[in-house]
Amino acid sequence: MHIGSATTIVIAGNDNRGLLFGVGYLLRKLEMEPNRAMLATDINITTAPQYPVRGQQIGYRYKNNTYDAWTVAQFDQQTRDLAVFGNNTIQVVAPNSDDRNDSPLFPAPALETLIGICKSTISYGLDFDLYYPEMAKDYSDPAQVDAELQKADALFRALPHIDALYVPGGDPGHTEPRYLLPLVEKEAEILHKYHPHAKVWISAQGFNAAWYSEFYSILREQHPKFITGFFVGPQSRDSFPLQRRMIPAQYQLQAYPDIAHSMHAQFAMPDWDPAYAFSEGREPIDPRPMEETNIYRTFAGLHSGFVTYSEGVNDDVNKVIWDQLGWSSQTDPMDTLRDYSRYFLGSQIGPFDSSTFADAIMGLERNWNGSPLTNRGVDTTLLQFQALERAADAGQLRNWRFEMALYRAYYDAYIRARLLRETCAEQQALAILRSAPEGNSIKTIAAAREALNATPHSSAQDLRKRIFELADNLFHDAGMQLSTQKYGASGIERGANLDRVDVNLNNRAWMEKQFDRLEKLPTEAGRQAGLSAMLHYEDPGPGGFYDDLGDPSDEPHLVMGEGASRDPQLYATTVNGIADKIPDEGLRISTITYAETLYDTPVEMRYEDLDPAKHYRLRVTYGGEDYTLPIRLIANDAVEIHAPLRRKGNPETLEFDIPQSATTHGKLDLKWTRPTGAGGGGRGLQIAEVWLITEAAR
């Protein structure tokens, strides 16, 4: 309001927490510079949150990609920053999780830090919750139950305040419902001795079909009163809608979404290009504003709030997207990104306003759409960020949120530049093999090697140099661990993609391995035959078909299912993934990328316009993760091509006859299945390559 020449801003709330969020709203909208703050337009708004729980998880543990290097003061700042965007809950992971007891990067012991976070959260009037996995092997053993209760008593007593206890059925831990629920009931009694108003939430994560049935029966028959509700998170074989139907209505449901991972995850990117998957890995810097908005809105009518699963700051943008959607599910993600830019970086970055940085963040999400070979938007996004980088002041340049976005932009562009070069190099090497005259196999191999090892362009090396500079800055400015050796990351899969920045993006290592083998052969004929086999690896012959499953651009017969936009949890959608392997190991890329489906959904391929007069054989490469599952293949829902089998190698290529009766109508439908009823992550049904090969009818 205006009083004379002065401007008075009035913020009113139903309680102190309401005032805090009102102040946060104002701070997000203010255009602030040194000695100056301005509102571009008058604000006259009355608003209230749509959902009562809007929380973020903090894991102060070795596996975390950032937080294990943080002090209590840094967590205090993070708590304030999240509150500005409407977050009202901080959840910490108990020290007894699937992890080491400490980290070399810990500035203080785990319990001391958790107590500090708790006190900080209380000081702002926010909720402090505890995520408490049950990690003993067998809770049917009274001795293990007693030991668990003693640990719980010590931790509950040590923490100054607990608003809610969250106990997962698995991930980590793995406890059958008949033992889990009585154990948590005993823990709830201990909890309420010290924190009498604390709520209790349980998940069915990791349960197999039999355990889910048992779980639902207990709830229907006993209606345990100590449970507030249930949360639905990763490794839940029963979908969110199904759990809402099966769990009695007296219990609330919360979402526990994985916002940190891009593959091998609850909300994996189903069509992620292998070049990104190999290099950037499972836990990259991953702003996904549009996808997270779709995920949120898909399940918004089923839950009473959320606490997100995070492993550090790589998902920082996703955190505020969820917090703002929790306030209103109709929030425009672009508005949230403008607020994000304005609050963390200021109203201007040189001549650019908050919309410029917000649009560049959107560009990072668009970078991952389709192949980097054809997505020229990757270069456009880098140019946007480089313009911002040149215009930024010293404080903005060393702001870790700005540095993270720059790192992703440079990394994406470097991968695109390398993929273009390495794809061209492989094509040139193959052209040399095709055009070489007979009798010169040794010289041909030497020329192909030279083509494969073309020197990178200097512009790509400049990108690489900046990536390493930003990684170093991020470690010093935010404790972010983008390398295992340089910064102490706990593993490659925990965001350490600096260690994969130069991973092979073509088949060079596989080709070199073949060349090494062929050069040792005693005859020219043998070497020529080997080179021919390399050249014709994918060739299914006349009238045949080849699908490189796992490569979104080369799997025309794969049935993709519903798609992520309608099915974010991918229960009815085929996923393109990669194994925990890299091409540098001498493996052909086609054998370590794969298509997979989750739980009981089959991997399906469909062929049309086959020649009924032809007889077909099937060649298939089974490859993927190192664990194996029995896989069965049937045709047209009726003809068994092979009984359940476990592969003997990884990868393993096998051939099977297709009875001519299966293709007599010119069509063929193939379905691969795994044993039904499994729990856990539901993964393992993974198919890498398929050839359908014709031969004359018998």
N, C-alpha and C positions, 0 to 999 in steps of 0.2 A: 504494500500500500504506500501511497505518497502522502507525506505530512509536510506541507510547505515545500521547501527545497530538498528535504531529506527523504530517503527511502527506507521504510521499515519492512523487514521481512518477518512474518509471523509463522512459526512452525508449531502446530499443536498435535498432540497424540493422545490416544486413550491411556497410555502409560509411558514409562521411561523408554521402553523398547520402541514404541511408536515414535517417540521424539527422535530416537537414534536413526530410525529409518527415514524420517522426514529430513533430518540433517544430511543423510546420505543422498537423498534425492536431490537436494539443493547442490551439494558438492559435485554431483554428476553433471548438473546443468550449467554450473558457473563456468565462465570463461576466465581463467585465472592466469595472470602473469605477475612477475615481481612488482609488488606495491600496487596491484590493481586486480579487481575482480568485478565482472560484469555479467548481467543476465541479458541475453540477446532479446528475450521477450518476457513480458509479465507472466508470472506463474500464479494460477488460481486453481488448485487441484485438491480434491478429496479422494483418497485412495486407501485401499486395505488389501492385504495379501489374500490370494485365492486359496492357498494351501498353508496349513499351520506349521509344517516342518520343511525347511529349506536348508539342507545341511551339506557339508563337505567333510570328507574323511582325511585325516592326516596320519600318515604312517611314519613315525620316527623310528626307522629300522634300516638295517643294512641294505635290503633289497631296493629301497627307495632311490629314485634317481636324483633327488635334491635334498629332501628334508633332513636326512641324517647329518647334513653339514650345518644345519641352522641352529641358532641360539634361541633362547626364549624370547629375546627382544624381537627377533625376526618373525617368530610365530605371532607375537603380539601385533606386529604391523600387518601381517597377513590376515589376522582375525578382524582388524579394523577395516582393511580394504574390502574384505568379503562382505562385511556388514553394510558397507556403503551401497552394495548391489543387492541388498535385501536378504543376505544369508543370516539365519538365526540360530544355526547349530554347528558346533565343531565336534566331530567325532574322532577320537584317537584310537589307534590299534594297541591293544594290550601287549606288553613285552613278551608274553607267551604265545607267539605265533610261529609260522613256519619259517623261521629265520634264525640267524645268529643272535647271541645275547647282546652283542654290541657291534659297533662299526668303527673302523679306524678314523672315520671323519667326525665321530660324535664329539661335540664340544663339552658335553656333560652326560652323565649316566642317564639311561632311558627313564627311570622312574622320576628322577629329579626334573627332567624336562617335561614329562607328562603333568607333573604337579604344577610346574610353572605355566603350562598352557591352560590348565584348569583354572588357576587363579586369574589369569588374564581374561579368559572367557567370562568368568563370573563377574569381573569388574565392569564388563560392558553389558551385563544383563542378558547374555546369550546362553543357550543351552550347551551343556558339556556332556557328551555321550561317550560310552566305552564300547568298542568292538572287541568281543572276548571269545576267540576260537577255543574249542575244546580239543586239545592236542594229544591226549593220552590214547593209547592203542585200543583199550578195551574197557569200556565203562560198565560192562557186566561184572567186572571184578570190583568188589567193595573196597579193596585196598586202593585201587586207582581212583575211585570216586572220592575216598577220604583225602587222598593227596591233592586232588583237584580242589576240593572244598577248602583245604588249608591255604592253597595258593590264592584262591579267590578272596578269602577272608583278609589276607594280608594286603592285597591290592585294593580292595574296596575300602578298607580301613585307612589306607595311606592317602587316597585321593580326597581332597577337600570337599568335593561335591560331584555327584553323578545324577544327571537327569534321566538317563535311559541306558539300559544294558542291551546290547545287540549280540546275539549268539548265533553264528552260522552253523547249519547242519554239516557243512563241508566247505572246502575252498577257503581256508584250510580246515583240517579236521575231517572226520568221516565217522559219524555216530548214528547208529540205527535209532529211529524215533522212539521205540519202546524204552531205550536207555537215555536218549537225549532229553526228553521232556521231564522225567523225574529228576535228572541231574540238574537241569536249569531251575526246576522248582526249589530244590535245596539251595542253589546259589541265590535265588531270589530272596529266600528267607534271610540269608546272610546279608545280601545287599540292603534289605530294608532295615536291618539293625542300624546301619550307618547312614543310609539315605532313604528315609521312609517313603518318600513320594516318587521314587524312581520307577520308570516304566520298564517293561520287559518285552523285547521283540526277538523273534526266532525266525530263521529261514530254513527252507528245505533244500538248500544247495547241495549238490552232489548225490542226492537220493536217486536210486534206481526205481523202476516202476513198482516193484513190490514194496519198497519202503514208502513211496508216495501213498500207495493204497493203505498201508498200515497207519501212516501219518494222518490221513483224512479220517480213518475209522476212529482213531483215538480222539480227534477233535469233535467228531459228531457224537460219540458216546459219552465222553467225559467232560467236555466243555471246560477245560482247565481255566480257573479264574485268575491265576497268577500271570497269565499272558495278556499283554495289551494288544498285540497284533503280530503280524508277520511281514517280513520284507522279502522281496523277490529280486535276486541278483544273478550274477554269472553262475554257470554250471547248474541251471535249473531245467531239468528235462521237461517239466510241465510248464506251459507258457503262462504268462501273466493272466490272460483272460480265463484259462482253465483253472488256475489256482483260485481266482476270485469266485468262480462258480462252485468249487469244491470246498472251500474253507467257509465255515459258518459265518453268516453276516454279522454276528456280534463282534467279530474281530476286524480291525482295520488292516489294510495292506499298505505298505510303503514300497517305493521303488529304491533299489540299490544299483544304479546303472554304472556300468564300466564306461567312463568317459576318457580313459587313458590309452587304450590300445586300438591298433588299426588292423590287426590280424590275430588269429588264434584267440578270439575274444567273443564276448557276448554280442557286441555290435560291430563285427568285423566289416571291413570294406569288401563286398563280394566280388568286385571286378577290378581290384587294384593291380596295376601293371607290375609284372615281375621285376622290372628294373628298380622301381621304388621299393618293392617288398624286400629284395635282396639287400639293398643299401640302407634304407632308412629304418627298416626293421619294425618290430612289434610295438615299440613304445617311442615313437618319434614326437617331435613338436607337432601337434595335430589339431589346429583350430578347424572345427567342422560346424560352423554356426548353422548352416541350413540343415545338415543331417541331424544334428543334435536337436534342433527345433522339431523336425519331423518325428524323431524318436520320442521326444517328450509328449508331443500332442497325440501320438498314437496310443499312449497309455494313460493320458491325463485323467480320463474318467474312471480309472480303476484304483487309484491310490489316494492316500491322504497326505502325501508329501514324499520327500526323498532325502537320502543321504548318498552322495555320489561316491563311487569307488575311484580313487586316484592314487597314483604312485609318485607324485611330485608336482612340478610346475609345468611339465610339457603340455598339459591340458588346461592351462590357465584361462584361455578364452572360453573353453567349454564350461568351466566352473561358473563364470558370470552369466553365460547364456542360460544355464539351468536355474541359477538364482533368480534371474529376472522372469523366466517363464513360470517359476513357482509363485511369483507375485501375481503375474497374469499370463495365462497360457496364450493370449493373443499378442504378446509383446513381439514387435518386429525385431528380428535379430540385428538388422542394420542399425536401428536406434540404439540397441545395447552396445554395439561396436563403436558408435560415435561417442557414447558416454564413456566407454572404456578408454578410448583415445584421449578424450578431454580430461578425464580424471587423472590418468596415469602419466600422460605426456604433455598436458597443457592444451590450451585452446588452439595454438598454432605450432606447426613445425615449419619454421621459416614462413614462406608465403602460403603454406598449405593448411587448411582447416581440418577438423576432426573427421570429416567425411572422406578425406583422401586416405588417411591411414585405415579407416574402416573398410573402404573399398579394396585396399591392398590386402587386408586380412581375408576378405572374401576371395580375392584372387588366389591365395594360398590353397583354399579349399578347391577352387576350380582347377588348380594345377594338377590335381590327382585324378581328374576326369579323363579317361581314355589314355592312350599311349603317349608318352612324352615325345615319341618320334613325330607325331602329327599335331600335338597340342602346342601351338605357338604362343598360347597365352602364358606359358611358363616364362618365356622371355619378356613378355609384356609386364608380368607381375614383378620380375626382377627390376625392370626399368623404373617402375613405380617406386619400389623400395630404394633404389639407388638415388632417385631424385629426393626422396625424404631424407636419406642418409646424408646427402650433400647439404641439405638445408638445416639439419638438426643442430642444436647447440650441444655443448659438451655434456650437460646433464642428461639430455635426451639420448645421446649416443651411448652413455653408460647406464642407461635404464635397462634392466634385464628383460623387461617385457618387450622393449624395442629390439634389443639384441636377439631375443628368441625369434621374432618375426623375420629379422634380417637373415639369421642363420638358415631358416627354412627356405627363404627365397633364394639365397645363394646356393644352398644344397640342391634344391630342385633343378636350378638352372645348370649346375655342374653335371648332374646326372643326365639331363637332356643332352648337353653338349657331348658328354662321353658316349652316350648311347648312339647318337648320330654317327660319331666317329668310329666306334667299335662295330656298329652294324655295317657300315661301309667297308671297314677293314675285313670283316668276315666274308662279305659278298665278293670282295676282290680276291681273297684267298680261294674261295670256291670257284671263281671264274678261272683262276690260274690252273686249278685241278682239272676243270672241264676242258680247257683248251690245250693242255700240255700234250705234245706228241708222245707216242708210245716209245718206250725204251729209255726214257729220261726221268724215271720216278724220283731218283735222289735229288736231281736239280729242281724238279717240280716241287718237291717237299721244301727245299731250301727257299725257293721263291715264295711259296705260300706262307712259310714262317715269317719271312721279311714283311709281307703284306699285313699279317696279323699283328705285328709289333710296331705299327706306325707310331711315330712320336706324337704325343698330344699337342694340340694347337696352344700357343702361348696364352690366348684369351681364357682357355679352360684352366690353365695353371694359375692365372690371376684369380679366378673364382675359388679355386682350391685354397690358395693362400689366405683369402679373406675368410673362408670357412674356418680354418684353423685359428685365425685371430679371434673370431667371434666365440669359438668354443672356449678359448682361454679366458676371454672376458666373462663369459657366462659362469665359468667355475669360480672366478674371483668375485664376481658381483652377486651371484645367486647360489653358489654351491652346486651348480648343475654339473652332473658327471657324464659327459658325452664320450668318455673313453675309459676303458678299464685300466690301462697302464698309466696314462697321463693324469687321470683325475680320480682313480679309485672306484670306478663304477663296479657294481657287484657282478655284472655279466653283460654280454652283448645285448641280450634281449631286454635289458633294463635301460634302454635309451642310449646306449653307447654307440651310436651310429657313426661317430667320427672314425671308429675302428673299421668301418665298412665303406668308407667314402671311396675307396679305390677298388672295391670288389669287381671282378669281371662281370660285364654286362652282356657278353657274347659267349660263344662256345670255344674261345681260344684255348682254354686249359684242356678241354676235352680233345680238341683237334691236335694240340701238341702231344698229348698222351698217345693218340693214335699214330702220329708221325714217329714218335719214339719207338713204338712197337714195330711199325712197318719197316723202318730203317734197319732193324735187326734181322729181317727176313733174308734168306739166302738167295732168293730168286726174284728176277724182275717181274715175272708173272704173278707171284704172290703179292708183291708190293702193288702192282696195278689193280689186282683184284681187291685189295684192301682199300685203295683210294676210291675205287668204284663204289664199294659198299658205303664209304663215308658220304659220297656225293648223293647216293640214292637212299639214304637212311629213311627219309620220310615217304619215299615213293611207294604207294600201294599197288602200282601196276595199273594196266588198262582197266577202266571200269571200277576201280577201287576208290577208297576214301581214307584219308588220314585226319585225325583230330589231335591237336596238342592241347590236352586238357590242362587248365591252369593258365593258358594264354588267352585272354578274352578276345583277341583278334583272330584266333585260329582254332575254333571249336564249334563249327557250324551245326553239328548234329547233337550237341549237348542241350538238354532241356533245362532251362534256367529256373523254372518255377515262378513263384509269385513276384519276386523282386523285392529289394530292400525298402523301397518307398512304402509298400503295403505291408511288408513283413520284416521289420527292422531286426528282430531276433533271429531271422534266417531259418526258422523251423521248416519252411516249405520252399526254400530257395537254395539253389546250388551255389556254392562258394568257390571261387578261384583262390587257391592258396599256394604256399611254398613250404617245403620241409625245412627243418632246422639244419640246412646244408647250404653251401654256396658253390657256384660254378668253379671257383678256384680249386676245389678238391678234385678236379678232373672229371666232373660229372656233366653230362649234357643237360642244358637247361630244361629241355622237354621232359626229362626224367625226374626232376626235383620240383617242378610245378605240377599241380594236380587240381582236379575238381573233387569236391567233397560235399556231403550233406550231413546233417546232424541227426543223432538219435535214430529213429526208425524210418526216416525218409530215404527212399532209394536214390542213388545216382542213376539218371536215366539218359539214354541216347536214342534218337529216333531217326530212322532213314526212310526216305520216300523215293519213289521212282526207281527201285531196284529192278534188275532184269530177272524175271521169273525163270528164265531158261538157264541162268547161271547158278553155279554152286559157289558158296562163300565160306571163307575161313576168317577167323577173328584172331588178330594178334593184339595183345594188351600188355602194357607195362604197369605193373603194380608198384607204386613208389610213393613215399610220403614220409611221415614221422618214423622214427626208429622202432616204435612199438608196432605190433601186428595184431590184426583181428581176423577171424575167419570171415571170408567174403564169398558170397554165393552169387551166381549170375544166371538169370533166366531170360528167355526170349518170349515176347508176346504174352507174358503173364502165365505161360503154360509149359514151355519147353526148358528144361534145365540144361544149360550149357556147361556148367560145372558145379559140383557140390561145394559146400563151404570149404575153403582152403586158406591156409596161412602162407604168405609168401616166404620163400626160403632165403631171399636176398633182398637188398634195398639199394637200387631197384631190381625187379625181376620181370623179364619179358617172357610171356607164355603164348602158345597158340592153341586154338580150339576150333573144332568143326562146327559149322552152323548147319543143322539139318535143312535140306532144301524145302521141306514142308513149312519151315518158318518164314520163307521168303516167297512163297508161291503166289502171293497177292501183290508182290512188288514193294512190300513194306516190311520194316523190321523195327521192333521196339526192344531195347535191351535195358534191363534193370539189375543193378548191383545192390545187394542188401547185406547188412551186418546182423549179428544176433540181436533180437528185439529185447527191449526192456532195460537197456543199459543206462547207467547214470553218468555222473561226472560231467565232463565237458561235451560228451556226445560225439566226439570226433573220432577219426580213424578209418572211416570208409573213404578211401582216397585212391583215385585212378589217375594215372599220369598221361598215358598215351593209348590211342586205339586206332588200329588199322582194320578196315574191312576189305578183304582181298578176294578177288574173283578168280575162279578157275573153271574150266569147261565142265558142264554138267556130267555127272557120272552115269 
